[in-house]
C-alpha cells in the first residue's frame, strides 16, 4: 500500500477522533489522538510527495477558515447559550437554612447514617451526620447541633 494512502487513512482516523471529541466526554483523549493522527498525516504527506507541503498548507488554511466561520456563526446565533454558564454562583439567589430550630427535636433516620445520611422530621427530610458513628435506617435520633447545612444527631435515648 502506498504511503500516501496510509497518510490519508491517518487523516480520516484523525478527523473521526476530532469529531468524536465533540460528543464523547473523555478529558480530551480523542482530541489529542486526533491531532496526533493529523500530524502524522502532515509529516507523511510532506515526506512521500514533492507537493505534500502545498497540500498540508492548503488544508491548514481551509481548516482555519472553517474554524473562523464556525466561531462567527456560533457567536451570532447564540448556539453556545446552553454550553456556557451565564451567571456566576455569587449572583445566584441563596436560600438561608436555619436548622438551629431543630436542636432538641427527635426524628427518624430515613437512610442509614454512616456517619452521614438523611433524617426525617414529620415529612421534612434533612441531611444529617451522626456523632456516634453508624446508625441503622429508621432509628429514632435526637438533634444535638448544626454543622453548616446538616444537623448533628445521636441515637435518641443515649446520654
C-alpha positions as CSV (number, residue, x, y, z in Angstrom):
1,X,0.0,0.0,0.0
2,X,1.5,3.4,-1.0
3,X,2.4,5.7,1.9
4,X,0.1,8.4,0.5
5,X,-2.9,6.1,1.0
6,X,-1.7,5.3,4.6
7,X,-1.4,9.0,5.2
8,X,-4.9,9.6,4.1
9,X,-6.1,6.8,6.4
10,X,-4.4,8.6,9.3
11,X,-6.3,11.8,8.2
12,X,-9.7,10.0,8.2
13,X,-9.0,8.5,11.6
14,X,-7.8,11.8,13.0
15,X,-10.9,13.6,11.7
16,X,-13.2,10.9,13.2
17,X,-11.4,11.2,16.5
18,X,-11.8,15.0,16.5
19,X,-15.5,14.7,15.7
20,X,-15.9,12.1,18.4
21,X,-14.3,14.5,20.9
22,X,-17.3,16.8,20.5
23,X,-19.7,14.1,21.6
24,X,-17.8,11.8,23.9
25,X,-16.6,13.1,27.3
26,X,-13.0,11.9,27.7
27,X,-10.9,14.7,29.0
28,X,-9.5,15.4,25.5
29,X,-8.2,11.9,24.8
30,X,-10.0,11.6,21.5
31,X,-9.0,15.1,20.5
32,X,-5.3,14.6,21.4
33,X,-5.2,11.3,19.4
34,X,-7.0,13.1,16.5
35,X,-4.4,15.8,16.5
36,X,-1.6,13.3,16.6
37,X,-3.1,11.4,13.6
38,X,-3.4,14.7,11.7
39,X,0.2,15.5,12.5
40,X,1.3,12.0,11.3
41,X,-0.7,12.6,8.1
42,X,1.0,16.0,7.6
43,X,4.5,14.6,8.0
44,X,3.8,11.6,5.8
45,X,2.4,13.8,3.0
46,X,5.5,16.1,3.2
47,X,7.9,13.1,3.1
48,X,6.1,11.0,0.5
49,X,5.3,13.6,-2.2
50,X,7.1,16.6,-3.6
51,X,4.0,18.6,-3.4
52,X,2.9,17.4,0.0
53,X,3.8,20.6,1.7
54,X,1.4,22.5,-0.5
55,X,-1.4,20.1,0.3
56,X,-0.8,20.4,4.0
57,X,-0.6,24.2,3.8
58,X,-3.8,24.3,1.8
59,X,-5.6,22.0,4.3
60,X,-4.4,24.1,7.2
61,X,-5.7,27.3,5.5
62,X,-9.0,25.6,4.8
63,X,-9.3,24.4,8.4
64,X,-8.5,27.8,9.7
65,X,-11.1,29.4,7.5
66,X,-13.7,26.9,8.6
67,X,-12.9,27.5,12.2
68,X,-13.2,31.2,11.8
69,X,-16.6,31.0,10.2
70,X,-17.9,28.4,12.7
71,X,-16.8,30.7,15.6
72,X,-18.5,33.7,14.0
73,X,-21.7,31.7,13.3
74,X,-21.9,30.3,16.9
75,X,-21.4,33.8,18.3
76,X,-24.1,35.3,16.0
77,X,-26.6,32.6,16.5
78,X,-26.1,32.2,20.3
79,X,-25.8,28.5,20.0
80,X,-23.4,28.3,22.9
81,X,-26.1,29.5,25.3
82,X,-26.7,26.0,26.6
83,X,-23.0,25.3,27.0
84,X,-21.8,28.4,28.8
85,X,-22.9,29.4,32.3
86,X,-24.3,32.9,32.0
87,X,-24.4,33.8,35.7
88,X,-22.0,33.0,38.5
89,X,-22.8,31.3,41.8
90,X,-22.1,34.6,43.6
91,X,-25.1,36.2,41.7
92,X,-27.4,33.2,42.2
93,X,-30.0,33.7,44.9
94,X,-29.2,31.8,48.1
95,X,-31.8,30.5,50.5
96,X,-30.8,30.7,54.1
97,X,-31.4,27.4,56.0
98,X,-31.5,27.8,59.8
99,X,-31.5,24.4,61.3
100,X,-31.0,25.7,64.9
101,X,-34.7,25.3,65.5
102,X,-34.3,21.5,65.1
103,X,-31.9,21.2,68.1
104,X,-33.6,19.0,70.7
105,X,-36.1,17.6,68.3
106,X,-36.5,13.8,67.7
107,X,-36.8,12.4,64.2
108,X,-36.2,9.1,62.4
109,X,-33.2,8.2,60.2
110,X,-34.6,7.9,56.6
111,X,-31.3,6.3,55.5
112,X,-28.6,4.6,57.4
113,X,-26.1,7.1,58.8
114,X,-22.5,6.1,58.0
115,X,-22.0,8.6,59.6
116,X,-23.9,10.8,57.2
117,X,-27.3,10.3,55.7
118,X,-30.8,11.7,55.9
119,X,-33.2,12.2,58.8
120,X,-37.0,12.7,58.6
121,X,-38.8,15.1,60.8
122,X,-42.5,14.6,60.2
123,X,-42.1,14.6,56.4
124,X,-39.3,17.1,56.2
125,X,-36.0,15.4,55.2
126,X,-32.7,16.9,56.3
127,X,-29.1,15.9,55.7
128,X,-27.6,14.7,58.9
129,X,-24.3,13.5,60.5
130,X,-24.2,11.0,63.3
131,X,-21.8,11.9,66.2
132,X,-21.8,8.3,67.4
133,X,-20.9,6.5,64.1
134,X,-23.2,4.1,62.3
135,X,-26.9,4.3,62.8
136,X,-29.3,2.0,61.0
137,X,-32.3,3.2,58.9
138,X,-35.5,4.0,60.9
139,X,-33.5,4.7,64.1
140,X,-35.0,7.4,66.4
141,X,-32.5,10.2,66.5
142,X,-32.1,13.4,68.6
143,X,-30.6,16.6,67.0
144,X,-27.7,17.8,69.2
145,X,-26.3,20.6,66.9
146,X,-26.0,22.1,63.5
147,X,-22.9,21.8,61.2
148,X,-23.3,24.0,58.2
149,X,-26.0,22.7,56.0
150,X,-26.6,19.5,58.0
151,X,-27.8,18.6,61.5
152,X,-25.7,16.6,64.0
153,X,-27.6,13.7,65.6
154,X,-27.2,10.9,68.0
155,X,-29.4,7.9,68.8
156,X,-32.4,9.1,70.9
157,X,-32.2,7.9,74.5
158,X,-28.4,7.9,74.6
159,X,-26.7,10.3,77.0
